[in-house]
């Protein structure tokens, strides 16, 4: 089963400093039929204006991954971390028993990121932060492993979180194809971050997504395309 999610029909959050597309219910956008997809609870496509950002705010019992699409994002948290991540890089945080953090764009250009929240396999983990400087060329025309579960010994992704997921990114050159198999009892959420692509005869534009359950896909880049996929168990929560 494949379901196409048109970005034009997604929830929106527009402020002077922030423009967000909400893949799932978030903030003032609430759709009782669109709360989550498996353990994927939030996927926000955020654009942050220069000199602005998210002030210090708390989280708990959530696995949070920020994938930087463009620009430079600066992070500070109550654990003493102060880090900066750039295009193609990732920061991640296990909020666990509680953490407060801020995210700012101190640069002169917009920052665009995919803000991803994943439900942990249990509550009460100690809070933790990390980031990883993925090299861009390692995802060109192939899948780059980004994140996986601490319990998964078969995936060598450097980002480890407390949830049964596998996250990959790719940057496909125009005309190139790449496959992805979603096994039985598994599902995946595919997002076209940049470009245009065709997936199993489905035409996708920038920010469109696909819900994929137990099916293989072939992605063809109609233009140079940047994609992110999150694969997980298909069982209901």
FENHUNOR-V36992 format. One record per backbone hydrogen bond with DSSP energy under -0.5 kcal/mol. CO is the residue of the C=O (numbers start at 1). NH is the residue of the N-H. E is the energy in kcal/mol with one decimal. If there is no record, write none. Layout:
co->CO nh->NH e->E
co->CO nh->NH e->E
//
This chain:
co->1 nh->213 e->-2.7
co->3 nh->211 e->-2.5
co->4 nh->6 e->-0.6
co->5 nh->209 e->-2.2
co->6 nh->9 e->-1.9
co->7 nh->10 e->-1.4
co->11 nh->22 e->-2.7
co->13 nh->20 e->-2.8
co->17 nh->49 e->-2.6
co->18 nh->15 e->-3.1
co->19 nh->47 e->-2.0
co->20 nh->13 e->-2.1
co->21 nh->23 e->-0.6
co->21 nh->45 e->-2.6
co->22 nh->11 e->-1.5
co->26 nh->29 e->-2.4
co->28 nh->30 e->-0.7
co->29 nh->26 e->-2.0
co->31 nh->34 e->-2.6
co->34 nh->25 e->-2.7
co->37 nh->40 e->-2.0
co->39 nh->41 e->-0.9
co->39 nh->119 e->-2.6
co->40 nh->37 e->-2.4
co->42 nh->117 e->-2.2
co->43 nh->23 e->-2.3
co->44 nh->46 e->-0.9
co->44 nh->115 e->-3.1
co->45 nh->21 e->-1.8
co->46 nh->113 e->-2.3
co->47 nh->19 e->-1.9
co->48 nh->111 e->-2.3
co->49 nh->52 e->-1.3
co->52 nh->105 e->-3.1
co->53 nh->55 e->-0.6
co->54 nh->103 e->-2.0
co->57 nh->101 e->-2.3
co->59 nh->99 e->-2.1
co->62 nh->64 e->-0.6
co->62 nh->95 e->-2.8
co->63 nh->118 e->-3.1
co->64 nh->93 e->-2.6
co->65 nh->67 e->-0.5
co->65 nh->116 e->-2.9
co->66 nh->68 e->-0.6
co->66 nh->91 e->-2.0
co->67 nh->69 e->-0.5
co->67 nh->114 e->-2.7
co->68 nh->88 e->-3.3
co->70 nh->112 e->-2.2
co->71 nh->87 e->-0.6
co->73 nh->85 e->-2.6
co->74 nh->104 e->-2.7
co->75 nh->83 e->-1.8
co->76 nh->102 e->-2.6
co->77 nh->80 e->-1.7
co->81 nh->77 e->-1.7
co->83 nh->75 e->-3.5
co->85 nh->73 e->-2.8
co->86 nh->89 e->-2.7
co->89 nh->68 e->-2.3
co->90 nh->132 e->-2.8
co->91 nh->66 e->-3.0
co->92 nh->130 e->-2.4
co->93 nh->64 e->-2.9
co->93 nh->95 e->-0.8
co->94 nh->128 e->-2.0
co->95 nh->98 e->-2.5
co->96 nh->61 e->-2.7
co->99 nh->59 e->-2.4
co->100 nh->78 e->-2.4
co->101 nh->57 e->-2.1
co->102 nh->76 e->-1.8
co->103 nh->54 e->-2.7
co->104 nh->74 e->-3.0
co->104 nh->106 e->-0.8
co->105 nh->51 e->-2.1
co->105 nh->52 e->-0.6
co->111 nh->48 e->-3.1
co->112 nh->69 e->-2.3
co->112 nh->70 e->-2.1
co->113 nh->46 e->-2.5
co->113 nh->115 e->-0.7
co->114 nh->67 e->-2.4
co->114 nh->116 e->-0.6
co->115 nh->44 e->-2.6
co->116 nh->65 e->-2.9
co->117 nh->41 e->-2.0
co->117 nh->42 e->-1.7
co->118 nh->63 e->-2.8
co->125 nh->97 e->-1.8
co->128 nh->94 e->-2.3
co->130 nh->92 e->-3.1
co->132 nh->90 e->-1.9
co->132 nh->134 e->-1.5
co->135 nh->138 e->-1.2
co->136 nh->139 e->-2.1
co->137 nh->140 e->-0.8
co->139 nh->141 e->-0.5
co->139 nh->142 e->-1.2
co->139 nh->171 e->-2.6
co->143 nh->145 e->-0.6
co->144 nh->169 e->-1.7
co->146 nh->159 e->-1.6
co->147 nh->167 e->-2.8
co->148 nh->161 e->-2.3
co->149 nh->152 e->-1.3
co->151 nh->153 e->-0.8
co->154 nh->156 e->-0.5
co->158 nh->160 e->-0.6
co->159 nh->148 e->-2.3
co->161 nh->150 e->-1.8
co->161 nh->163 e->-1.3
co->162 nh->121 e->-2.2
co->163 nh->165 e->-1.8
co->164 nh->233 e->-0.8
co->165 nh->149 e->-0.7
co->166 nh->231 e->-3.2
co->167 nh->146 e->-3.3
co->167 nh->147 e->-1.3
co->168 nh->229 e->-2.5
co->169 nh->144 e->-3.1
co->170 nh->227 e->-2.7
co->171 nh->141 e->-2.5
co->172 nh->225 e->-2.4
co->173 nh->176 e->-2.3
co->176 nh->221 e->-2.5
co->178 nh->219 e->-3.2
co->180 nh->182 e->-0.6
co->180 nh->217 e->-2.8
co->181 nh->183 e->-0.7
co->183 nh->186 e->-1.6
co->185 nh->234 e->-2.1
co->186 nh->214 e->-1.8
co->187 nh->232 e->-3.1
co->188 nh->190 e->-0.5
co->188 nh->212 e->-2.9
co->189 nh->230 e->-2.1
co->190 nh->210 e->-2.2
co->191 nh->193 e->-1.0
co->191 nh->228 e->-2.2
co->192 nh->207 e->-3.8
co->194 nh->226 e->-2.3
co->196 nh->222 e->-1.3
co->196 nh->223 e->-2.0
co->197 nh->204 e->-3.3
co->198 nh->200 e->-0.5
co->198 nh->220 e->-2.7
co->199 nh->202 e->-2.1
co->201 nh->203 e->-0.6
co->202 nh->199 e->-2.8
co->204 nh->197 e->-1.8
co->205 nh->208 e->-2.2
co->208 nh->192 e->-2.5
co->209 nh->5 e->-3.5
co->210 nh->190 e->-2.3
co->210 nh->212 e->-0.6
co->211 nh->3 e->-2.5
co->212 nh->188 e->-2.9
co->215 nh->182 e->-0.9
co->217 nh->180 e->-2.1
co->218 nh->200 e->-1.6
co->219 nh->178 e->-1.9
co->220 nh->198 e->-2.5
co->220 nh->222 e->-0.8
co->221 nh->175 e->-3.5
co->225 nh->172 e->-3.0
co->226 nh->193 e->-1.9
co->226 nh->194 e->-1.7
co->227 nh->170 e->-2.1
co->228 nh->191 e->-3.0
co->229 nh->168 e->-2.4
co->229 nh->231 e->-0.5
co->230 nh->189 e->-2.2
co->231 nh->166 e->-2.3
co->232 nh->187 e->-2.8
//
